[in-house]
């Protein structure tokens, strides 16, 4: 068996443990393992008749190649946000299949978020063997309760929120801390809850500034140290705003002010209170993985190889109700994953609402 591995979309801590786990498990079975660079983009850049392009976009993975990578963040394979179906020259799915056939790759294990895994499902529908592994620090892949990278992103965010308390307190301001989370507010909600922020604005519930700003001002007045903390999802909307058509773009590609900036400006305009504005952005996904993302990375990688060994394909590894499992690879196409506002969020108080704990999974989601 010859398997290929690639990572696509944004990097997250936990990818390298998964790559190591896949490689070691496959090599124990005597399988050949090839890592493709830069996600699907690497395959598009390969000319099967050109050994130089093959060497530039792929390399053999063995025990030595993955030694110690589990202790580092990011991905040794590098990554890109590339969908072969949406290239300027048209759909290049056939090129991907030709490359895989020419290189003798029997199956792919793909690590990615929504975009990467959608193409994985497409490739599987054409008859090629694929096992997909969900990763995203937003934890928003439909079909799994957990994605690689989520725990570390929350941990990083909690650390940063609490660290910013000293500056915010010293200047007696209101801190507005914006976290990644374009379509799901789960990272902001959980980080805000664990850091015990005063208020949290999530992507699923528009924020009414006429209600939010007085609450923050009162939080500040009521605190002995005269400061307050507001956590915001980057995909949050203000009441009355239309859906953000630029929400799919990276921060560098946007023309308008982010929601955190708009909230901070409104606070200062309405109250005269100074703000501390901080966009955590890439710091949430930087650095080594925490213990949970190492554990899930190792487990997802091992499960992916286990499925291939058993003859399965067209599956996505997953966690459901606290248990490792696998679901059809196209499950993510069946819906969207977002915060259950009614059960977990008080949209009037802008805070997490935990009304029932017994029987809930560990992450409360």
C-alpha positions as CSV (number, residue, x, y, z in Angstrom):
1,X,0.0,0.0,0.0
2,X,1.2,3.5,-0.9
3,X,-0.6,6.3,0.9
4,X,-0.3,10.1,0.5
5,X,-0.7,12.7,3.2
6,X,-1.5,16.4,2.8
7,X,-2.6,19.3,5.0
8,X,-4.8,22.1,3.7
9,X,-6.3,25.3,4.9
10,X,-5.1,27.2,7.9
11,X,-2.4,25.6,10.0
12,X,-3.3,24.5,13.6
13,X,-1.3,22.9,16.4
14,X,-1.8,19.2,16.3
15,X,-1.3,18.6,12.6
16,X,2.3,17.4,13.1
17,X,1.3,14.8,15.8
18,X,-1.3,13.5,13.3
19,X,1.3,13.3,10.5
20,X,3.7,11.4,12.8
21,X,1.0,9.0,13.9
22,X,-0.1,8.2,10.4
23,X,3.5,7.7,9.2
24,X,4.5,5.5,12.1
25,X,1.4,3.4,11.9
26,X,1.6,3.0,8.1
27,X,5.3,2.2,8.2
28,X,4.7,-0.5,10.8
29,X,2.5,-2.2,8.2
30,X,5.2,-2.0,5.6
31,X,3.4,0.7,3.6
32,X,5.0,3.5,1.6
33,X,4.1,7.0,2.8
34,X,4.5,10.2,0.7
35,X,3.8,13.7,2.1
36,X,2.6,16.2,-0.5
37,X,3.5,19.8,0.1
38,X,1.2,22.8,0.3
39,X,-2.1,20.9,0.3
40,X,-3.9,20.3,-3.0
41,X,-1.7,23.0,-4.6
42,X,1.3,20.7,-4.4
43,X,-0.5,18.1,-6.5
44,X,-1.5,20.7,-9.0
45,X,2.1,21.7,-9.4
46,X,3.4,18.2,-10.1
47,X,4.1,17.1,-13.7
48,X,4.4,13.3,-13.5
49,X,6.9,13.5,-16.4
50,X,9.1,15.9,-14.5
51,X,11.1,14.4,-11.6
52,X,12.1,17.9,-10.4
53,X,8.5,18.9,-9.9
54,X,7.8,15.7,-8.0
55,X,10.8,16.3,-5.7
56,X,9.8,19.9,-5.1
57,X,6.2,19.1,-4.1
58,X,6.5,15.8,-2.3
59,X,8.8,13.6,-0.2
60,X,9.0,10.3,1.4
61,X,7.9,10.1,5.1
62,X,9.5,7.6,7.4
63,X,10.4,7.4,11.1
64,X,13.4,9.7,10.8
65,X,11.4,12.3,8.8
66,X,8.8,12.6,11.5
67,X,11.1,12.4,14.5
68,X,10.1,15.0,17.1
69,X,7.6,16.8,14.9
70,X,4.8,16.2,17.4
71,X,6.4,18.8,19.7
72,X,6.0,21.6,17.2
73,X,3.1,23.5,15.8
74,X,2.1,24.2,12.2
75,X,2.7,21.5,9.6
76,X,5.9,20.2,8.2
77,X,4.1,19.6,4.9
78,X,3.1,23.3,4.7
79,X,-0.3,24.3,3.5
80,X,-2.5,26.3,1.1
81,X,-6.2,27.1,0.6
82,X,-6.5,25.5,-2.8
83,X,-9.5,23.7,-4.4
84,X,-8.6,22.1,-7.7
85,X,-12.1,22.6,-8.9
86,X,-11.9,26.4,-8.8
87,X,-8.7,27.2,-10.7
88,X,-8.6,30.0,-13.2
89,X,-8.1,27.4,-16.0
90,X,-11.1,25.5,-14.7
91,X,-11.6,22.2,-12.8
92,X,-8.3,20.3,-12.5
93,X,-9.6,17.3,-10.6
94,X,-8.5,15.1,-13.5
95,X,-4.9,16.4,-13.1
96,X,-5.0,15.4,-9.4
97,X,-6.1,11.9,-10.3
98,X,-3.5,11.6,-13.0
99,X,-0.7,12.6,-10.6
100,X,-1.9,10.1,-8.0
101,X,-2.1,7.3,-10.5
102,X,1.3,8.1,-12.0
103,X,3.0,8.1,-8.6
104,X,1.3,4.9,-7.6
105,X,-0.6,6.4,-4.7
106,X,-3.4,4.0,-3.6
107,X,-5.1,6.2,-1.0
108,X,-4.9,9.7,0.5
109,X,-5.3,10.8,4.1
110,X,-6.2,14.5,4.0
111,X,-6.0,16.8,7.0
112,X,-8.0,20.0,6.7
113,X,-11.0,22.1,7.3
114,X,-14.2,22.7,5.3
115,X,-12.6,23.5,2.0
116,X,-9.9,20.8,2.0
117,X,-12.4,18.1,3.2
118,X,-15.0,19.1,0.6
119,X,-12.6,18.3,-2.2
120,X,-11.6,15.1,-0.3
121,X,-15.3,14.1,-0.5
122,X,-15.4,15.0,-4.2
123,X,-12.3,12.8,-4.9
124,X,-13.9,10.0,-2.9
125,X,-17.1,10.3,-4.9
126,X,-15.0,9.6,-8.1
127,X,-13.8,6.3,-6.7
128,X,-10.4,7.2,-5.2
129,X,-9.7,6.0,-1.7
130,X,-9.7,8.9,0.8
131,X,-9.8,9.1,4.6
132,X,-10.2,12.7,5.9
133,X,-9.2,14.2,9.2
134,X,-11.0,17.3,10.5
135,X,-8.9,20.2,11.8
136,X,-9.9,23.8,12.5
137,X,-9.5,25.9,15.5
138,X,-13.1,27.2,15.0
139,X,-14.2,23.6,15.6
140,X,-16.9,24.0,12.9
141,X,-16.7,20.9,10.7
142,X,-20.1,19.4,10.6
143,X,-20.1,15.7,11.6
144,X,-17.6,15.7,14.5
145,X,-17.7,17.2,18.0
146,X,-14.0,18.0,17.9
147,X,-11.5,19.2,15.3
148,X,-7.7,19.2,15.8
149,X,-6.5,22.7,16.9
150,X,-9.6,23.7,18.9
151,X,-8.2,23.1,22.4
152,X,-5.0,24.8,21.7
153,X,-6.8,27.9,20.3
154,X,-9.0,28.1,23.3
155,X,-6.0,27.7,25.7
156,X,-4.0,30.4,23.8
157,X,-7.0,32.7,23.9
158,X,-7.6,32.2,27.6
159,X,-4.0,32.9,28.4
160,X,-4.0,36.1,26.3
161,X,-7.3,37.4,27.7
162,X,-6.1,37.0,31.3
163,X,-2.7,38.5,30.4
164,X,-4.4,41.6,28.9
165,X,-6.2,42.2,32.3
166,X,-3.1,43.8,33.7
167,X,-2.9,46.5,31.1
168,X,-6.7,47.0,30.9
169,X,-6.8,47.4,34.7
170,X,-3.8,49.7,34.9
171,X,-5.5,52.1,32.4
172,X,-9.0,51.5,33.7
173,X,-10.3,50.8,30.3
174,X,-12.6,48.3,28.5
175,X,-10.8,45.6,26.6
176,X,-12.2,44.4,23.3
177,X,-10.5,41.1,22.3
178,X,-11.3,39.7,18.9
179,X,-10.8,36.0,18.3
180,X,-10.9,34.0,15.0
181,X,-14.2,32.5,14.3
182,X,-15.8,33.6,11.0
183,X,-18.9,31.5,11.0
184,X,-18.9,29.9,14.4
185,X,-18.5,31.6,17.8
186,X,-17.6,28.5,19.7
187,X,-14.0,29.4,20.3
188,X,-14.9,32.9,21.6
189,X,-17.8,31.5,23.7
190,X,-15.7,28.9,25.4
191,X,-12.6,31.1,25.8
192,X,-14.7,33.9,27.2
193,X,-16.4,31.6,29.6
194,X,-13.1,30.0,30.8
195,X,-11.4,33.3,31.2
196,X,-14.6,34.7,32.9
197,X,-14.8,37.7,30.5
198,X,-17.5,40.1,31.4
199,X,-19.3,39.8,28.0
200,X,-18.9,37.7,24.9
201,X,-20.2,38.5,21.4
202,X,-20.5,35.4,19.1
203,X,-21.0,35.0,15.4
204,X,-24.5,33.4,15.8
205,X,-26.2,36.3,17.7
206,X,-26.1,39.9,16.4
207,X,-24.9,42.4,19.1
208,X,-27.1,45.4,19.9
209,X,-24.7,48.1,20.9
210,X,-27.4,50.0,22.7
211,X,-27.6,47.1,25.1
212,X,-24.0,45.8,25.1
213,X,-22.2,49.2,25.7
214,X,-24.2,50.0,28.9
215,X,-23.6,46.5,30.2
216,X,-19.8,46.9,29.7
217,X,-19.9,50.4,31.3
218,X,-21.7,49.0,34.3
219,X,-19.3,46.0,34.5
220,X,-16.4,48.5,34.6
221,X,-18.1,50.7,37.3
222,X,-18.9,47.6,39.4
223,X,-15.4,46.2,39.3
224,X,-13.1,47.2,42.2
225,X,-10.3,47.7,39.7
226,X,-12.4,49.7,37.3
227,X,-12.1,47.7,34.1
228,X,-14.0,45.3,31.9
229,X,-13.4,42.6,29.3
230,X,-15.4,41.9,26.1
231,X,-14.5,38.9,23.9
232,X,-15.7,39.0,20.3
233,X,-15.9,36.5,17.4
234,X,-14.4,38.0,14.2
235,X,-17.6,36.8,12.4
236,X,-20.0,38.6,14.8
237,X,-22.4,41.1,13.4
238,X,-23.9,44.2,14.9
239,X,-27.7,44.5,15.0
240,X,-29.0,46.0,11.8
241,X,-25.9,45.1,9.8
242,X,-26.3,42.9,6.7
243,X,-24.4,39.7,6.5
244,X,-20.7,40.3,5.9
245,X,-19.9,39.4,2.3
246,X,-16.1,39.7,3.1
247,X,-16.2,37.2,6.0
248,X,-14.6,34.5,3.9
249,X,-11.5,36.7,3.3
250,X,-8.5,36.9,5.5
251,X,-7.9,40.0,7.6
252,X,-5.4,41.3,5.1
253,X,-7.9,41.0,2.3
254,X,-10.7,43.0,4.0
255,X,-11.4,46.6,3.2
256,X,-13.6,47.5,6.2
257,X,-13.0,47.7,10.0
258,X,-13.3,44.4,11.8
259,X,-16.1,44.0,14.3
260,X,-13.8,44.4,17.3
261,X,-12.7,47.7,15.9
262,X,-16.2,48.9,15.4
263,X,-17.3,47.9,18.9
264,X,-14.2,49.6,20.5
265,X,-14.8,52.8,18.5
266,X,-18.5,52.8,19.5
267,X,-17.6,52.3,23.2
268,X,-15.3,55.3,23.1
269,X,-17.8,57.5,21.2
270,X,-20.7,56.6,23.4
271,X,-19.1,56.6,26.8
272,X,-15.7,58.4,26.6
273,X,-14.1,55.4,28.2
274,X,-10.8,54.3,26.6
275,X,-10.5,50.9,25.2
276,X,-7.8,48.3,24.8
277,X,-8.3,46.7,21.3
278,X,-6.5,43.4,20.6
279,X,-7.0,41.0,17.7
280,X,-5.4,37.7,18.8
281,X,-5.6,36.4,15.2
282,X,-2.7,34.1,14.3
283,X,-1.4,33.9,17.9
284,X,-4.3,31.6,18.5
285,X,-2.9,29.0,16.1
286,X,0.8,29.7,16.8
287,X,3.2,27.5,18.7
288,X,3.2,23.9,20.0
289,X,0.0,21.9,20.5
290,X,-1.4,21.5,24.0
291,X,-1.9,18.0,25.5
292,X,-5.4,17.4,24.1
293,X,-4.5,18.4,20.5
294,X,-1.5,16.1,20.7
295,X,-3.7,13.3,21.9
296,X,-6.4,13.8,19.3
297,X,-3.8,14.2,16.6
298,X,-2.2,10.9,17.5
299,X,-5.6,9.2,17.8
300,X,-7.0,10.5,14.5
301,X,-3.9,9.5,12.6
302,X,-3.9,6.0,14.0
303,X,-7.6,5.6,13.3
304,X,-7.2,6.8,9.7
305,X,-4.5,4.1,9.1
306,X,-6.7,1.5,10.9
307,X,-9.6,2.3,8.6
308,X,-7.4,1.8,5.5
309,X,-6.0,-1.4,6.8
310,X,-9.5,-2.7,7.3
311,X,-10.4,-1.9,3.7
312,X,-12.5,1.2,4.4
313,X,-12.4,4.4,2.5
314,X,-14.7,7.4,2.0
315,X,-14.7,8.1,5.8
316,X,-14.0,11.1,8.0
317,X,-12.6,10.3,11.4
318,X,-14.5,12.0,14.2
319,X,-15.3,12.4,17.9
320,X,-18.9,12.0,18.9
321,X,-20.2,12.1,22.5
322,X,-16.6,11.7,23.7
323,X,-15.8,8.6,21.6
324,X,-13.6,8.2,18.5
325,X,-15.5,7.1,15.5
326,X,-15.8,7.7,11.8
327,X,-18.6,9.0,9.5
328,X,-19.2,9.1,5.8
329,X,-16.7,11.5,4.2
330,X,-19.4,13.7,2.8
331,X,-21.1,14.2,6.1
332,X,-19.7,17.7,6.4
333,X,-21.8,18.6,3.3
334,X,-25.0,17.9,5.1
335,X,-25.2,20.8,7.5
336,X,-23.4,23.6,9.4
337,X,-21.9,23.4,12.9
338,X,-22.5,26.4,15.1
339,X,-23.2,27.3,18.7
340,X,-26.6,26.2,20.1
341,X,-27.6,29.7,21.2
342,X,-30.8,28.7,23.0
343,X,-29.0,26.1,25.1
344,X,-25.5,27.6,25.6
345,X,-25.7,31.4,25.2
346,X,-27.7,34.2,26.8
347,X,-28.1,36.7,23.9
348,X,-29.4,39.4,26.2
349,X,-26.6,39.2,28.8
350,X,-23.9,38.3,26.2
351,X,-22.6,35.4,28.3
352,X,-22.4,31.7,28.2
353,X,-25.4,30.0,29.7
354,X,-24.9,26.5,31.1
355,X,-28.3,25.4,32.3
356,X,-27.6,21.7,32.3
357,X,-24.3,19.9,32.9
358,X,-25.1,16.3,33.6
359,X,-24.8,14.1,30.4
360,X,-23.1,16.8,28.4
361,X,-19.8,16.0,26.7
362,X,-16.5,17.3,28.2
363,X,-16.3,20.4,26.0
364,X,-20.0,21.2,26.7
365,X,-20.6,21.3,23.0
